[in-house]
Amino acid sequence: MAIQNTNSLDKTFHALGDESRRKILAMISQKQRCTAGELVKLFSFSQPTVSRHLKVLENAGLVTRHIEGRHHVFALGVNGLKEADGWINRHLVYWENSLDRLGQFLDSDEK
C-alpha cells in the first residue's frame, strides 16, 4: 500500500526515512548530478526500483529532474531540505533551551 502524504514536510521526512533514498541523495550530492542510468549502475537496484526512489525524492523536492535528450539527469533540490532544516532547528532550539533550564534548576537545587 502506497503512503499518501499531502503535506510537503511529510513527503520530505517519508523520503528521508528510507536508507536507499538517503544513499541516492548522497551520491547525487557527491557527483553534483547523476542520470538515472548512472544510479542503476552504482547501486544493486533494478531500473524500476531506482525510478521509484527518484520519484519519491522528486515529489518531496529533494531532487530536481532535467531531461537531456534521452537521459533524465537529477540534481539536489533545495526546497525539501530547507523546510526540513527549519522544522528541525525550531525543535532543536526548544530542546537546547529545555536542557539549559534543567541545568540551571539542578544547579540552584544543589545550593
N, C-alpha and C positions, 0 to 999 in steps of 0.2 A: 504494500500500500504506500503510495507516494504521500509525503508530508506536504500539505498545502499551507505555506506561510504567506501571509499577506503583508505583514509589517517588514520593512526593509531591514531593520535590526535583527528580526527573527531569521530572515534569509541569510544574513551575514553570519550569525552565530551557528546556524544549521550548516552552512557551507564549511566554516572553520572547524566544526565538530568532527570532521572526517579526516583521518590521518592521510589518506591517499590524496585528498584535495589539498591539504597543507603541503604535502611533498610537491605536488604540481605547482602550487603557488611559489614555493621556494625555488624551484627550477626556473620558472618564468622570471622571477626576481633576479636570480643569478645571471641568466642569459640576456635579460632585458626584453626579449621577445622570443617566442617559440611557435612553430607551426604545430598543428595537431599531430601530424606525422612524426615530427621530432619527438614529441612527448610519448607517442606509442613506442618508438624505438628505445627511449630512455628508461621506460618502466615496463614491467612484465604484465601490462594490461592489454586487453584487446582494444581495437579501434572504437567499437561501440561503448566500451567502458570509459575510455578517455573522453569521448564526446559527451557522455552523460555527466561526467565530473565537470567538464568545462562549461556545460550549460548551467549547472548549479552555480558555479563560480561567477559566470557572466550575469545570471539573474540577480545575484547578490551584489553586483557592482564591484567585485574583486578583480575581475579581468575584463579587458575590452577585446573585441574581435575586429580585425581588419582583414579584408579579403584582397589578396594579391594574385590575380589570375585564378588558378585552381586551388591555391593554398589559403587556409584560414590561419591567420597569424594572431597570436594572443600576447597581450602585454598587461602589466598590472594596471588595475583601475584604482582610483583613489577614493571614490565615494563611499564604498562599503567600509573600508578601513578607517576612514576619518570618523564616520558615525560610531563605529565600534570603539575606537580610541576615546572619543568623547564620553561615551557611556561608561567605559572602564575607569577613566580618570575621575569622573564625578564620584563614583563609588569608592575609588581608591582614596580620595581626599577624605571622605566620610570615615573610612576605617583608620586612616592615619590619625585623624583628629580624635577618634574614639580611643585609640591606643595611647595617645598623648594625655588625654583626660584620665584614663585609667592609671597611667604612671604618676600623674600629679596627685590623684586620690591616694594611691598607695604610699607615696612619699609623705603626704600630710598625715596619713593614718599612723605611720611609724613614729612621728614626732609626738 
